[in-house]
Amino acid sequence: MNRYDPAVALPPLSPEYDPWDPIRSLRRYGRHVLTSVEFTVTNLCNMRCEHCAVGDALTMTEGARVPLADVLRRLDEVEHLETISITGGEPSYRESTVKDYVVPLLKYARERGVRTQINSNVTLDLSRYEMMAPYLDVMHISFNYTGADDFHRVGFVHAGHPVGRETAVKMYERMMDNASALSKGGMFVSAESMINFRTHEHIADIHRLIVEMGCKRHEVHPMYPSAFAAGLPQLSLDQIRGAVTRLLDERDRDLWMLFGTLPFFACGDDPDGLELVRRLRREPNVTVRNDPDGRNRLNVNLFNGDVHVTDFADLPPLGNMERDSFDAIFAKWLDHPLNLRVNCHCDEAACCGPNLLVADAYYRDVDFKSRRATV
């Protein structure tokens, strides 16, 4: 394990420094290496969102987790570890999960000089998030709403039972209050919005609420067919481009805008798509992150030790942490036929190519390895 010197301050997260982007490690090592590990610490959640990437895995009860000591031992073996992400379900659903797994993982990362992120809906008691605050780098929240009615409409589609509007309104208000309180307290709150059939015409309105909450960053990702979202209407490339353009036109230019998994590339042949690529490069406080999934990150299920390329992949596990080191599992993925299909890189365009969801949704017949950047 690389040892961290606490006397050396890590640079603050910024448009110039995003350690989750695999382009950084690719340039540093000349190849994709494992720098990021994501842990699924719970399959419990108090919501059942329409767009949830892991909705099929959510449960009402859960069993024992892999012992924390075994998790830390495997992390010690990761040679180039730079980031740890914690996801679910809702990681803060049970206070015991926060105390016994989330906070110890965050402390480990802080002692090692590794950046951390937790994915949460921040609708529970504020004290649970305050427990994480001294050790957490990014509180990542999903925010796809223009108000409480949107939250009610979207957040409980798969609940299996009616959820009253009054209940949803209280949760929405707590989410807004918690995000604002955490932001005011100095936490780096990053709100992620999905561009989908509900949001694409209202993305600027969503952005304004994110600014009001005091978030440090707004992440925007198109939604692709997967898990619960597999049956939802898929937007056209024109609709996605229109939403991104509206957001660029109306955004708060003091807020860091991070776009990810965009289906527009510098090697494309659509003039409008190429112009959007140019504009994204010109805009201040705007970055386009290459997708970590399949590039520099693995997801680990802490209930059975299974390791996946992503937390929502249809692929079977690539290995299990009881038998295999994380680096060995990642090396296995690099030789996988599905990875070889999309594993291209254009340094001039700072692009690691499409992920599998993007390629399947819009570019099934395109060989990206044969294309070259034109802008």
C-alpha positions as CSV (number, residue, x, y, z in Angstrom):
1,M,0.0,0.0,0.0
2,N,1.2,3.5,-0.8
3,R,1.6,5.5,2.4
4,Y,0.2,9.0,2.7
5,D,2.1,11.8,4.3
6,P,-0.5,13.9,6.2
7,A,1.8,16.9,6.1
8,V,1.2,17.1,2.3
9,A,-2.1,18.7,1.7
10,L,-4.3,17.3,-1.0
11,P,-5.5,19.8,-3.6
12,P,-9.1,20.9,-3.3
13,L,-11.6,19.3,-5.6
14,S,-12.2,21.6,-8.6
15,P,-12.7,21.6,-12.4
16,E,-8.9,21.3,-12.6
17,Y,-8.7,18.3,-10.1
18,D,-11.3,15.5,-10.4
19,P,-9.7,12.3,-9.1
20,W,-12.6,10.2,-10.3
21,D,-11.9,10.9,-14.0
22,P,-10.0,8.0,-15.5
23,I,-8.2,10.2,-17.9
24,R,-5.8,11.3,-15.1
25,S,-4.6,7.8,-14.3
26,L,-4.5,6.8,-17.9
27,R,-2.1,9.7,-18.7
28,R,-0.1,9.0,-15.6
29,Y,0.4,5.3,-16.1
30,G,-0.1,4.9,-19.8
31,R,-2.9,2.4,-19.3
32,H,-6.1,2.0,-17.3
33,V,-5.4,1.0,-13.7
34,L,-7.7,0.5,-10.8
35,T,-7.8,3.8,-8.8
36,S,-11.3,3.7,-7.6
37,V,-13.4,1.2,-5.5
38,E,-17.1,1.6,-4.9
39,F,-18.8,-0.3,-2.1
40,T,-22.5,-1.2,-2.0
41,V,-23.0,-1.1,1.8
42,T,-26.8,-1.6,1.9
43,N,-29.7,-2.8,-0.2
44,L,-32.2,-0.9,1.9
45,C,-33.8,2.4,0.9
46,N,-36.7,4.6,2.0
47,M,-37.4,5.5,-1.6
48,R,-38.1,3.6,-4.9
49,C,-37.2,6.1,-7.6
50,E,-38.3,5.7,-11.2
51,H,-34.8,6.2,-12.5
52,C,-32.9,4.2,-9.9
53,A,-29.9,2.4,-11.4
54,V,-29.9,-0.3,-8.7
55,G,-33.6,-0.6,-8.1
56,D,-33.8,-4.3,-8.9
57,A,-31.3,-5.0,-6.0
58,L,-33.2,-3.2,-3.3
59,T,-34.7,-5.3,-0.5
60,M,-36.7,-5.0,2.6
61,T,-34.2,-6.9,4.8
62,E,-30.5,-7.7,4.5
63,G,-28.1,-10.2,6.0
64,A,-24.5,-9.9,7.4
65,R,-21.8,-8.0,5.5
66,V,-18.3,-9.0,4.8
67,P,-16.2,-8.3,7.9
68,L,-14.7,-4.8,7.8
69,A,-11.2,-6.1,8.5
70,D,-11.4,-8.1,5.3
71,V,-12.5,-5.1,3.3
72,L,-9.6,-3.0,4.6
73,R,-7.1,-5.7,3.9
74,R,-8.2,-5.9,0.2
75,L,-8.1,-2.1,0.0
76,D,-4.5,-2.2,1.4
77,E,-3.6,-4.3,-1.7
78,V,-4.8,-1.8,-4.3
79,E,-1.6,-0.2,-5.5
80,H,-2.9,3.0,-7.1
81,L,-6.0,3.7,-5.0
82,E,-7.2,7.3,-5.2
83,T,-10.9,7.3,-4.5
84,I,-13.5,5.3,-2.5
85,S,-17.2,5.7,-3.2
86,I,-20.0,4.4,-0.9
87,T,-23.4,3.6,-2.3
88,G,-26.6,1.6,-1.8
89,G,-29.6,1.6,-1.4
90,E,-29.5,4.5,1.0
91,P,-26.2,4.2,3.0
92,S,-27.6,6.1,5.9
93,Y,-30.8,4.1,6.1
94,R,-29.6,2.4,9.3
95,E,-27.5,4.3,11.9
96,S,-25.6,1.1,12.6
97,T,-24.4,1.0,9.0
98,V,-23.1,4.5,9.2
99,K,-21.2,3.8,12.5
100,D,-19.9,0.3,11.7
101,Y,-19.0,0.6,8.0
102,V,-19.4,4.0,6.4
103,V,-17.5,6.1,9.0
104,P,-14.6,3.5,9.3
105,L,-14.2,3.4,5.5
106,L,-14.1,7.2,5.4
107,K,-11.6,7.3,8.2
108,Y,-9.4,4.7,6.5
109,A,-9.5,6.8,3.3
110,R,-8.6,10.0,5.1
111,E,-5.6,8.3,6.8
112,R,-4.5,7.0,3.4
113,G,-5.0,10.3,1.5
114,V,-7.8,8.8,-0.6
115,R,-10.8,10.9,-1.7
116,T,-14.3,9.7,-0.7
117,Q,-17.8,10.1,-1.9
118,I,-21.1,8.8,-0.6
119,N,-24.3,8.6,-2.6
120,S,-27.3,9.6,-0.6
121,N,-30.8,11.0,-0.9
122,V,-30.2,13.0,2.4
123,T,-33.9,12.6,3.4
124,L,-33.1,11.1,6.9
125,D,-32.0,12.7,10.1
126,L,-29.3,15.3,9.7
127,S,-27.2,13.8,12.5
128,R,-26.4,10.8,10.3
129,Y,-24.7,12.9,7.7
130,E,-23.0,15.1,10.3
131,M,-21.3,11.9,11.6
132,M,-19.6,11.5,8.2
133,A,-18.7,15.2,7.7
134,P,-15.2,15.2,9.3
135,Y,-14.0,12.5,6.9
136,L,-16.0,12.9,3.7
137,D,-15.0,14.7,0.5
138,V,-18.2,14.6,-1.5
139,M,-21.8,14.2,-0.5
140,H,-23.4,13.1,-3.8
141,I,-27.2,13.5,-3.9
142,S,-29.7,12.8,-6.6
143,F,-31.8,15.8,-7.5
144,N,-34.3,15.5,-10.4
145,Y,-37.2,17.7,-9.2
146,T,-38.7,21.1,-9.8
147,G,-40.7,20.8,-6.5
148,A,-42.3,18.5,-4.0
149,D,-44.9,17.2,-6.5
150,D,-42.1,16.1,-8.8
151,F,-40.5,14.4,-5.9
152,H,-43.7,12.6,-5.0
153,R,-44.3,11.6,-8.6
154,V,-40.8,10.2,-9.3
155,G,-39.5,9.0,-5.9
156,F,-41.9,6.2,-5.1
157,V,-42.9,4.7,-8.4
158,H,-41.7,1.2,-7.4
159,A,-42.8,1.4,-3.8
160,G,-45.4,-1.3,-4.3
161,H,-47.9,0.7,-2.1
162,P,-49.3,4.2,-2.2
163,V,-47.1,6.9,-0.6
164,G,-49.2,9.9,0.5
165,R,-48.3,13.4,-0.8
166,E,-48.0,14.7,2.7
167,T,-45.3,12.1,3.5
168,A,-43.5,12.9,0.3
169,V,-43.6,16.7,0.9
170,K,-42.0,16.2,4.4
171,M,-39.2,14.1,2.9
172,Y,-38.7,16.6,0.1
173,E,-38.4,19.5,2.6
174,R,-36.0,17.6,4.8
175,M,-33.9,16.8,1.8
176,M,-33.7,20.5,0.8
177,D,-33.0,21.5,4.4
178,N,-30.4,18.9,4.9
179,A,-28.6,19.7,1.7
180,S,-28.6,23.4,2.6
181,A,-27.4,22.8,6.1
182,L,-24.6,20.5,5.0
183,S,-23.5,23.1,2.4
184,K,-23.6,25.9,4.9
185,G,-21.5,23.7,7.2
186,G,-18.8,23.4,4.6
187,M,-19.5,20.0,3.1
188,F,-19.0,19.6,-0.6
189,V,-22.5,18.7,-1.8
190,S,-22.7,17.6,-5.4
191,A,-26.2,17.3,-6.8
192,E,-26.7,14.9,-9.8
193,S,-29.5,15.3,-12.2
194,M,-30.5,12.8,-14.9
195,I,-31.5,14.0,-18.4
196,N,-34.5,11.9,-19.1
197,F,-38.0,12.1,-20.5
198,R,-39.3,14.0,-17.4
199,T,-36.4,16.4,-16.9
200,H,-35.0,17.3,-20.2
201,E,-37.2,20.4,-20.7
202,H,-36.9,21.5,-17.1
203,I,-33.2,21.0,-16.4
204,A,-32.6,24.7,-16.0
205,D,-35.3,24.9,-13.3
206,I,-33.8,22.0,-11.5
207,H,-30.4,23.7,-11.7
208,R,-31.7,26.9,-10.0
209,L,-32.9,24.8,-7.0
210,I,-29.5,23.2,-6.7
211,V,-27.9,26.6,-6.7
212,E,-30.4,27.7,-3.9
213,M,-29.3,24.7,-1.8
214,G,-25.8,26.0,-1.9
215,C,-24.4,22.9,-3.6
216,K,-20.7,23.1,-4.8
217,R,-21.3,21.2,-8.0
218,H,-24.1,20.2,-10.4
219,E,-23.5,16.9,-12.1
220,V,-25.6,16.1,-15.2
221,H,-25.9,12.7,-16.9
222,P,-28.2,11.4,-19.6
223,M,-30.2,8.4,-18.4
224,Y,-29.7,5.2,-20.3
225,P,-31.8,2.0,-20.3
226,S,-30.8,0.0,-17.2
227,A,-32.5,-1.7,-14.3
228,F,-35.6,0.1,-13.2
229,A,-35.1,2.6,-16.0
230,A,-35.0,0.0,-18.7
231,G,-38.6,0.5,-19.8
232,L,-38.6,4.3,-19.7
233,P,-38.7,6.3,-22.9
234,Q,-35.3,6.9,-24.4
235,L,-34.4,10.4,-25.5
236,S,-33.1,11.2,-29.0
237,L,-29.6,12.7,-29.3
238,D,-31.3,16.0,-30.4
239,Q,-33.3,16.0,-27.1
240,I,-30.2,15.4,-25.0
241,R,-28.3,18.1,-26.9
242,G,-31.1,20.5,-26.4
243,A,-31.2,19.9,-22.7
244,V,-27.4,20.4,-22.3
245,T,-27.6,23.6,-24.4
246,R,-30.4,25.0,-22.4
247,L,-28.5,24.3,-19.2
248,L,-25.4,26.0,-20.5
249,D,-27.4,29.0,-21.6
250,E,-29.1,29.5,-18.2
251,R,-26.7,28.1,-15.6
252,D,-25.1,29.9,-12.8
253,R,-21.6,30.4,-14.1
254,D,-20.1,30.5,-10.6
255,L,-21.1,26.8,-10.0
256,W,-19.0,23.9,-11.2
257,M,-21.0,22.0,-13.8
258,L,-19.8,18.4,-14.4
259,F,-21.3,16.5,-17.3
260,G,-20.8,12.7,-17.6
261,T,-21.6,9.8,-19.9
262,L,-22.5,12.3,-22.7
263,P,-23.2,10.6,-26.1
264,F,-21.3,13.3,-28.0
265,F,-17.7,12.8,-29.1
266,A,-14.9,14.7,-30.8
267,C,-14.7,11.9,-33.3
268,G,-18.4,12.2,-34.2
269,D,-19.8,13.0,-37.7
270,D,-22.8,15.2,-36.6
271,P,-22.0,18.9,-36.9
272,D,-24.4,19.9,-34.1
273,G,-22.8,17.3,-31.8
274,L,-19.3,18.5,-32.6
275,E,-20.3,22.1,-32.0
276,L,-21.6,21.1,-28.5
277,V,-18.2,19.4,-27.8
278,R,-16.5,22.6,-28.8
279,R,-18.7,24.7,-26.5
280,L,-18.3,22.4,-23.5
281,R,-14.5,22.9,-23.9
282,R,-14.9,26.7,-24.0
283,E,-17.3,27.2,-21.1
284,P,-15.7,28.3,-17.8
285,N,-16.4,26.1,-14.7
286,V,-17.6,23.2,-17.0
287,T,-16.0,19.8,-17.2
288,V,-16.9,16.5,-19.0
289,R,-15.9,13.5,-16.9
290,N,-15.0,10.2,-18.6
291,D,-17.0,7.4,-17.0
292,P,-15.1,5.6,-14.3
293,D,-17.1,2.4,-14.7
294,G,-15.0,0.0,-16.6
295,R,-12.1,2.4,-16.8
296,N,-10.7,2.8,-13.3
297,R,-13.4,1.6,-11.0
298,L,-14.9,-1.6,-9.6
299,N,-18.0,-2.1,-7.5
300,V,-18.0,-4.5,-4.5
301,N,-21.1,-5.9,-2.9
302,L,-20.4,-6.1,0.8
303,F,-23.0,-8.8,1.4
304,N,-21.5,-11.5,-0.7
305,G,-18.1,-10.1,-1.8
306,D,-19.0,-10.2,-5.5
307,V,-17.1,-7.6,-7.7
308,H,-18.7,-6.0,-10.7
309,V,-17.6,-3.5,-13.3
310,T,-20.4,-1.2,-12.2
311,D,-23.2,-1.2,-9.6
312,F,-25.8,-1.6,-12.3
313,A,-24.1,-3.9,-14.8
314,D,-25.9,-6.9,-16.4
315,L,-22.6,-8.7,-16.5
316,P,-22.1,-11.5,-13.9
317,P,-19.5,-10.9,-11.2
318,L,-15.9,-10.7,-12.4
319,G,-14.7,-12.2,-9.2
320,N,-15.1,-12.3,-5.5
321,M,-13.0,-10.5,-2.9
322,E,-12.7,-13.6,-0.7
323,R,-10.7,-15.3,-3.5
324,D,-9.3,-12.5,-5.6
325,S,-7.5,-9.2,-5.1
326,F,-9.2,-6.1,-6.6
327,D,-6.3,-5.4,-8.9
328,A,-6.4,-9.0,-10.2
329,I,-10.1,-8.7,-10.9
330,F,-9.6,-5.4,-12.7
331,A,-6.8,-6.9,-14.8
332,K,-9.3,-9.7,-15.8
333,W,-11.8,-7.0,-16.9
334,L,-9.2,-5.3,-19.1
335,D,-9.0,-8.5,-21.2
336,H,-12.8,-9.0,-21.3
337,P,-14.3,-8.9,-24.8
338,L,-16.9,-6.3,-23.8
339,N,-14.2,-4.0,-22.5
340,L,-12.1,-4.5,-25.7
341,R,-15.1,-3.4,-27.7
342,V,-15.2,0.1,-26.2
343,N,-11.7,0.5,-24.7
344,C,-10.5,3.4,-26.9
345,H,-8.6,6.5,-26.0
346,C,-7.9,9.9,-27.7
347,D,-5.6,11.9,-25.6
348,E,-6.0,15.1,-27.8
349,A,-9.7,15.1,-27.0
350,A,-9.2,14.0,-23.4
351,C,-11.6,11.1,-24.2
352,C,-11.8,7.5,-23.0
353,G,-14.5,6.6,-25.4
354,P,-18.1,5.6,-24.7
355,N,-19.2,3.2,-22.0
356,L,-21.2,0.2,-22.8
357,L,-24.6,1.8,-22.0
358,V,-23.8,4.7,-24.4
359,A,-22.6,2.5,-27.1
360,D,-25.6,0.2,-26.9
361,A,-28.1,3.0,-26.8
362,Y,-26.8,5.1,-29.7
363,Y,-23.8,3.6,-31.4
364,R,-24.3,-0.1,-31.8
365,D,-22.8,-0.3,-35.3
366,V,-19.9,2.2,-34.7
367,D,-16.3,1.1,-34.2
368,F,-14.9,3.9,-32.1
369,K,-11.4,2.5,-32.4
370,S,-11.4,3.3,-36.1
371,R,-12.5,6.9,-35.6
372,R,-10.4,10.0,-35.1
373,A,-11.1,13.3,-33.4
374,T,-12.0,16.1,-35.7
375,V,-12.3,18.9,-33.2
